[in-house]
Amino acid sequence: MLLINTDQTTARSLAVPKPAERYTLSVARSDLQTRTVQLNGTDLALRDNDALPVLAGAQTAAGNVSFAPATITFLAMPDAGNDACR
């Protein structure tokens, strides 16, 4: 599931029916002009020898989930039972 909160000041929420792995892209200190992007609160940067960083999701329980202002979130729900994803 893709959730984009374009509001720059107000968090939004959504009832998520199943546990999910959360991947939220954001910027540090709400500076949309920054060159640094964060994944789940950690700066994304190349590692030694230009290796990609670890892209680990954050476990998120089912229920009401909040999405910070100016963020893009992907929720992976492997147990959603969606036939189109098989």
Secondary structure, DSSP 4 states (H G I P E B T S, - for coil): -EEEE--SS--EEEEESS-EEEEEEEEGGG-TT-S-EEETTEE----GGGPPPP---EEE-SEEEEE-TTEEEEEE-TTS--GGG-
